[in-house]
């Protein structure tokens, strides 16, 4: 009874949107007005766990079936996660989880723990481009596939590519952007990744498209780019800097600077935050070990130190909300196949991840920014937004 009352008392502070708690045959209403969602607690969550990490305590309760949501999970999270500022996180107790080493060895391990789950798994719920980043929905009826094609096309237009140019993609994923750049603009592209699964699929795609003379992919850490020695006309990085770590933003941009020709363009596409934050403990424990979301202002400040001149900054936050909802819809449609690959705890975990991320974008907890910059001054670009 003491545990139950402590848990209910803790949850009652999340009263921005009214909801109902069902626990041991009793009902507890939180907030004013009619409940907009209902949770059922099958096993009490200790107050100490909620105080150590609200995120981990609630996340694990959901993964284990100790907490259930009646109705749509995304709807409930959309009405709850806007209050993440009220979450408790004991950074001292969780120091090893929240602040992981940024060594090459550890970051390779962290990246592979997520991206090497298996290409067959990602194929279930990504679109045919295998793009695992924010799409760009130009029209209301755009499919996920069309939105990903739009996104890549939009990025390539921003880069102002010309035939014969060289393009570096840092964190190239499964290679769709590089392949499109080669096919549409006849540029020579190099991609780097730490994921062996992505590397193999990227190689396969390059050979399938017969683009070996145009596209190269390497298993490489961004920190090795200066030793690689090649200078590129354009550099792009989509959804990779979130794995770099707060201590390494300047180092990352230094490596881009070393790889880019004077006057060259760099497009950085990344999940961002309004203010600096160490990151969500549950996400770090189960989804993206070591992942940290940069603030826009700290990235802009670091850029200035390498003489990167900002041409444009664009926020695609709502595009990522819609992208994630599309991914989750696909995921839910393939649950039987997911269950053949993983246990029920993983099935619930991944659904929670997709739904929670969609909700946090919708609530502005996180943003998605594209920054277009030049190395030094480039007076040869159009004076208007050419793209």
C-alpha positions as CSV (number, residue, x, y, z in Angstrom):
1,X,0.0,0.0,0.0
2,X,2.9,2.4,0.8
3,X,4.5,1.6,-2.5
4,X,1.2,2.2,-4.3
5,X,0.5,5.5,-2.6
6,X,4.1,6.7,-3.3
7,X,3.8,5.8,-7.0
8,X,0.4,7.4,-7.4
9,X,1.5,10.6,-5.6
10,X,4.6,10.8,-7.9
11,X,2.5,10.4,-11.0
12,X,-0.1,13.0,-10.0
13,X,2.4,15.8,-10.7
14,X,2.0,15.0,-14.4
15,X,-1.3,16.8,-14.5
16,X,-1.1,18.9,-17.7
17,X,-3.4,16.5,-19.5
18,X,-5.9,14.5,-17.4
19,X,-5.5,10.8,-17.4
20,X,-6.7,7.8,-15.4
21,X,-4.6,5.2,-13.5
22,X,-6.0,1.8,-12.8
23,X,-4.2,-0.2,-10.2
24,X,-5.4,-3.1,-8.0
25,X,-9.0,-2.6,-8.9
26,X,-8.9,1.1,-7.9
27,X,-9.0,4.2,-10.1
28,X,-7.0,7.4,-9.6
29,X,-7.7,10.5,-11.8
30,X,-4.8,12.8,-12.5
31,X,-5.5,16.4,-13.7
32,X,-8.6,18.4,-14.3
33,X,-11.3,17.3,-16.8
34,X,-12.2,14.1,-18.6
35,X,-9.2,11.7,-18.9
36,X,-7.7,11.7,-22.4
37,X,-5.9,8.3,-21.9
38,X,-5.8,5.5,-19.3
39,X,-2.9,3.4,-18.0
40,X,-3.3,0.1,-16.2
41,X,-0.6,-0.7,-13.7
42,X,-0.3,-4.5,-13.2
43,X,2.7,-4.4,-10.8
44,X,3.6,-1.4,-8.6
45,X,6.5,0.7,-9.6
46,X,8.7,1.6,-6.6
47,X,9.0,5.3,-5.9
48,X,12.8,4.9,-5.6
49,X,12.9,3.7,-9.2
50,X,10.7,6.6,-10.4
51,X,13.0,9.0,-8.6
52,X,16.2,7.5,-9.9
53,X,15.0,7.6,-13.5
54,X,11.3,8.2,-14.3
55,X,12.1,7.3,-17.9
56,X,13.7,3.9,-17.1
57,X,11.1,3.0,-14.5
58,X,8.1,3.7,-16.7
59,X,9.9,2.3,-19.8
60,X,10.8,-0.9,-18.2
61,X,7.4,-1.3,-16.7
62,X,5.9,-1.0,-20.1
63,X,8.4,-3.4,-21.7
64,X,7.7,-6.0,-19.0
65,X,3.9,-5.7,-19.3
66,X,3.7,-4.2,-15.7
67,X,2.2,-1.1,-17.2
68,X,-0.3,-1.1,-20.1
69,X,-1.9,1.7,-22.0
70,X,-5.5,1.3,-23.0
71,X,-6.0,2.6,-26.5
72,X,-3.2,4.0,-28.7
73,X,0.2,4.3,-27.2
74,X,1.2,7.3,-29.3
75,X,-1.9,9.2,-28.3
76,X,-1.1,8.6,-24.6
77,X,2.6,9.5,-24.9
78,X,1.7,12.6,-27.0
79,X,-0.4,13.8,-24.0
80,X,2.2,12.8,-21.4
81,X,5.8,13.4,-22.7
82,X,5.4,17.2,-23.1
83,X,6.0,17.1,-19.3
84,X,9.4,15.4,-19.5
85,X,10.8,18.4,-17.6
86,X,9.2,17.0,-14.6
87,X,11.0,13.6,-14.9
88,X,13.5,12.7,-12.2
89,X,17.0,11.6,-13.2
90,X,19.7,10.9,-10.6
91,X,22.7,11.7,-12.7
92,X,25.1,10.6,-10.0
93,X,23.5,7.1,-9.7
94,X,23.3,6.8,-13.5
95,X,26.7,8.3,-14.3
96,X,28.1,5.3,-16.1
97,X,24.9,5.0,-18.3
98,X,24.5,8.7,-19.1
99,X,28.2,9.7,-19.6
100,X,29.8,6.9,-21.6
101,X,33.4,7.0,-22.9
102,X,33.8,8.7,-26.4
103,X,36.7,6.5,-27.4
104,X,36.7,5.0,-30.9
105,X,36.4,1.5,-29.5
106,X,33.4,2.3,-27.3
107,X,31.6,4.4,-29.9
108,X,32.0,1.7,-32.5
109,X,30.4,-0.7,-30.1
110,X,27.6,1.7,-29.3
111,X,26.8,2.4,-32.9
112,X,26.8,-1.3,-33.9
113,X,24.6,-2.2,-31.0
114,X,21.8,-0.3,-32.8
115,X,22.5,-0.3,-36.5
116,X,23.7,-3.9,-36.6
117,X,20.5,-5.4,-35.2
118,X,20.0,-6.7,-38.8
119,X,19.1,-5.4,-42.2
120,X,16.1,-7.8,-42.4
121,X,14.7,-6.2,-39.3
122,X,15.0,-2.6,-40.6
123,X,13.5,-3.7,-44.0
124,X,10.3,-4.6,-42.2
125,X,9.4,-1.0,-41.3
126,X,11.6,1.3,-43.2
127,X,10.7,2.1,-46.8
128,X,12.5,0.7,-49.9
129,X,15.2,3.4,-49.7
130,X,16.2,2.1,-46.3
131,X,16.4,5.7,-45.1
132,X,16.6,5.8,-41.3
133,X,16.2,9.6,-40.8
134,X,13.6,12.3,-41.1
135,X,11.6,12.3,-44.4
136,X,10.4,15.5,-46.1
137,X,6.6,15.5,-46.8
138,X,6.1,18.1,-49.6
139,X,2.5,17.1,-50.1
140,X,-0.2,15.9,-47.8
141,X,-0.6,12.6,-49.6
142,X,3.2,11.8,-49.9
143,X,4.0,8.2,-48.9
144,X,6.9,7.4,-46.6
145,X,8.9,6.4,-49.7
146,X,8.2,9.6,-51.5
147,X,9.1,11.6,-48.4
148,X,12.5,9.9,-48.2
149,X,13.1,10.5,-51.9
150,X,12.0,14.2,-51.4
151,X,14.4,14.5,-48.4
152,X,17.4,13.3,-50.3
153,X,16.5,15.3,-53.4
154,X,16.1,18.4,-51.1
155,X,19.5,17.9,-49.5
156,X,21.3,17.4,-52.8
157,X,19.7,20.6,-54.2
158,X,20.9,22.5,-51.1
159,X,24.4,21.2,-51.8
160,X,24.4,22.8,-55.2
161,X,26.0,19.8,-56.9
162,X,27.6,19.9,-60.3
163,X,28.8,17.0,-62.5
164,X,32.3,15.9,-61.6
165,X,32.2,17.2,-58.0
166,X,33.3,15.0,-55.0
167,X,30.9,14.3,-52.1
168,X,31.6,12.9,-48.7
169,X,28.8,11.4,-46.7
170,X,29.7,11.0,-43.0
171,X,27.4,8.3,-41.6
172,X,26.2,7.2,-44.9
173,X,23.7,4.5,-43.7
174,X,22.6,2.1,-46.4
175,X,23.8,4.5,-49.1
176,X,20.7,5.8,-50.8
177,X,21.8,9.5,-50.7
178,X,25.2,8.7,-52.3
179,X,23.6,6.5,-55.0
180,X,21.1,9.2,-55.9
181,X,23.8,11.9,-56.0
182,X,25.8,9.7,-58.4
183,X,22.8,8.9,-60.6
184,X,21.3,12.4,-60.8
185,X,24.4,14.6,-60.7
186,X,27.3,12.4,-61.8
187,X,29.3,13.2,-58.8
188,X,31.9,11.0,-57.2
189,X,30.8,10.0,-53.7
190,X,32.5,8.5,-50.7
191,X,30.5,7.2,-47.7
192,X,31.8,6.2,-44.2
193,X,30.0,4.2,-41.6
194,X,30.8,2.1,-38.5
195,X,28.0,-0.4,-39.1
196,X,29.1,-3.6,-40.8
197,X,25.5,-4.4,-41.8
198,X,25.1,-1.0,-43.4
199,X,28.5,-1.3,-45.1
200,X,27.6,-4.7,-46.7
201,X,24.2,-3.5,-47.9
202,X,25.7,-0.3,-49.3
203,X,28.3,-2.3,-51.2
204,X,25.6,-4.6,-52.6
205,X,23.6,-1.6,-53.8
206,X,26.5,0.1,-55.4
207,X,27.3,-3.1,-57.4
208,X,23.6,-3.6,-58.2
209,X,23.4,-0.1,-59.6
210,X,26.8,-0.5,-61.4
211,X,28.1,2.6,-59.8
212,X,31.5,1.3,-58.7
213,X,33.2,4.1,-60.6
214,X,31.2,6.7,-58.8
215,X,30.6,5.5,-55.3
216,X,32.9,4.1,-52.6
217,X,31.9,3.1,-49.0
218,X,34.4,2.6,-46.2
219,X,34.2,1.2,-42.6
220,X,35.8,4.3,-41.0
221,X,35.5,6.5,-37.9
222,X,35.1,10.2,-38.7
223,X,38.2,10.9,-36.7
224,X,40.3,9.1,-39.3
225,X,39.2,11.5,-42.1
226,X,42.2,13.8,-41.8
227,X,44.6,10.9,-42.2
228,X,42.5,9.7,-45.2
229,X,43.8,12.8,-46.9
230,X,41.1,13.4,-49.6
231,X,39.6,16.9,-50.0
232,X,35.9,17.0,-51.1
233,X,33.8,19.7,-52.8
234,X,30.8,18.9,-50.6
235,X,30.2,17.1,-47.3
236,X,26.9,15.9,-45.9
237,X,26.1,14.2,-42.6
238,X,22.6,13.0,-41.9
239,X,21.6,11.8,-38.4
240,X,25.2,11.0,-37.4
241,X,26.4,13.8,-35.1
242,X,24.0,12.6,-32.4
243,X,26.5,9.7,-31.8
244,X,29.6,11.9,-31.5
245,X,29.1,13.0,-27.9
246,X,29.1,16.5,-26.4
247,X,32.9,16.6,-25.9
248,X,33.6,15.9,-29.5
249,X,31.4,18.4,-31.5
250,X,34.4,20.6,-32.1
251,X,36.6,17.6,-33.1
252,X,33.8,16.4,-35.5
253,X,33.7,19.8,-37.2
254,X,37.5,20.0,-37.3
255,X,37.5,16.7,-39.2
256,X,34.8,18.0,-41.6
257,X,36.9,21.2,-42.1
258,X,40.0,19.1,-42.9
259,X,38.1,17.1,-45.5
260,X,36.4,20.1,-47.3
261,X,37.9,22.3,-50.0
262,X,37.9,26.1,-49.4
263,X,34.5,27.5,-50.3
264,X,33.0,24.0,-50.1
265,X,29.5,23.4,-48.8
266,X,28.6,21.3,-45.7
267,X,25.1,20.2,-44.8
268,X,24.5,19.0,-41.3
269,X,21.1,17.2,-40.7
270,X,20.7,16.4,-37.0
271,X,18.2,15.9,-34.1
272,X,18.6,19.0,-31.9
273,X,17.4,20.4,-28.7
274,X,16.6,23.9,-27.4
275,X,19.1,23.6,-24.6
276,X,22.0,21.3,-23.6
277,X,20.9,18.1,-21.9
278,X,22.7,14.8,-21.2
279,X,20.0,12.8,-22.8
280,X,17.2,10.4,-21.8
281,X,18.3,7.6,-19.6
282,X,15.9,4.9,-21.1
283,X,16.9,5.8,-24.6
284,X,20.6,5.5,-23.7
285,X,20.1,2.2,-21.9
286,X,18.0,0.4,-24.5
287,X,18.1,2.2,-27.9
288,X,21.0,4.5,-28.5
289,X,23.9,3.9,-26.0
290,X,26.0,7.0,-25.8
291,X,23.6,9.0,-27.9
292,X,23.4,12.8,-27.1
293,X,21.3,15.4,-28.8
294,X,23.2,18.6,-29.5
295,X,21.5,22.0,-29.0
296,X,21.4,24.2,-32.1
297,X,23.3,27.0,-30.3
298,X,26.2,24.8,-29.3
299,X,26.6,23.4,-32.8
300,X,26.5,26.9,-34.3
301,X,29.1,28.1,-31.8
302,X,31.4,25.2,-32.6
303,X,31.0,25.9,-36.4
304,X,32.2,29.5,-36.0
305,X,35.6,28.2,-34.6
306,X,36.3,26.5,-37.9
307,X,35.2,29.5,-40.0
308,X,32.0,27.8,-41.2
309,X,29.6,30.5,-42.5
310,X,25.9,29.7,-42.0
311,X,23.9,30.0,-45.2
312,X,20.6,28.6,-44.0
313,X,19.0,26.8,-41.0
314,X,15.7,24.9,-41.3
315,X,13.6,23.1,-38.7
316,X,11.9,19.9,-40.0
317,X,10.5,18.9,-36.6
318,X,7.0,18.0,-37.7
319,X,8.3,16.1,-40.7
320,X,10.1,13.8,-38.2
321,X,6.9,13.3,-36.2
322,X,5.2,12.1,-39.3
323,X,8.1,10.0,-40.4
324,X,8.1,8.2,-37.0
325,X,4.4,7.6,-37.2
326,X,4.8,6.1,-40.6
327,X,7.6,3.8,-39.3
328,X,5.5,2.8,-36.3
329,X,2.5,2.0,-38.6
330,X,4.8,-0.3,-40.7
331,X,6.3,-1.8,-37.5
332,X,2.9,-2.7,-36.1
333,X,1.8,-4.2,-39.4
334,X,4.8,-6.6,-39.2
335,X,4.7,-7.6,-35.5
336,X,4.4,-11.3,-36.4
337,X,7.7,-11.2,-38.3
338,X,9.3,-9.1,-35.5
339,X,8.3,-11.7,-32.9
340,X,10.0,-14.4,-35.0
341,X,13.2,-12.4,-34.6
342,X,13.0,-11.1,-31.0
343,X,11.2,-11.7,-27.7
344,X,8.1,-9.9,-26.5
345,X,10.2,-7.4,-24.4
346,X,12.0,-6.2,-27.5
347,X,8.7,-6.0,-29.4
348,X,7.2,-3.7,-26.8
349,X,10.5,-1.8,-26.4
350,X,10.8,-0.9,-30.0
351,X,7.1,0.1,-30.2
352,X,7.7,2.4,-27.2
353,X,10.8,3.9,-28.8
354,X,9.0,4.8,-32.1
355,X,5.9,6.1,-30.4
356,X,7.8,8.1,-27.7
357,X,10.1,9.7,-30.3
358,X,7.1,10.7,-32.4
359,X,5.5,12.3,-29.3
360,X,8.7,14.2,-28.3
361,X,9.0,15.7,-31.7
362,X,5.3,16.7,-31.7
363,X,5.8,18.4,-28.3
364,X,9.0,20.2,-29.2
365,X,11.1,18.3,-26.7
366,X,13.5,17.7,-29.6
367,X,13.8,19.3,-33.1
368,X,15.3,18.3,-36.4
369,X,17.6,20.9,-38.0
370,X,19.4,21.2,-41.3
371,X,22.2,23.7,-41.3
372,X,23.8,24.6,-44.6
373,X,27.2,26.2,-44.3
374,X,30.3,27.1,-46.4
375,X,33.9,26.7,-45.5
376,X,35.0,30.3,-45.5
377,X,33.4,32.7,-48.0
378,X,31.7,31.4,-51.2
379,X,30.5,34.3,-53.4
380,X,29.6,32.0,-56.3
381,X,26.3,30.7,-54.9
382,X,23.0,32.2,-56.0
383,X,21.8,35.1,-53.7
384,X,18.4,33.5,-53.3
385,X,17.4,30.1,-52.0
386,X,18.2,28.2,-55.2
387,X,16.6,25.0,-53.9
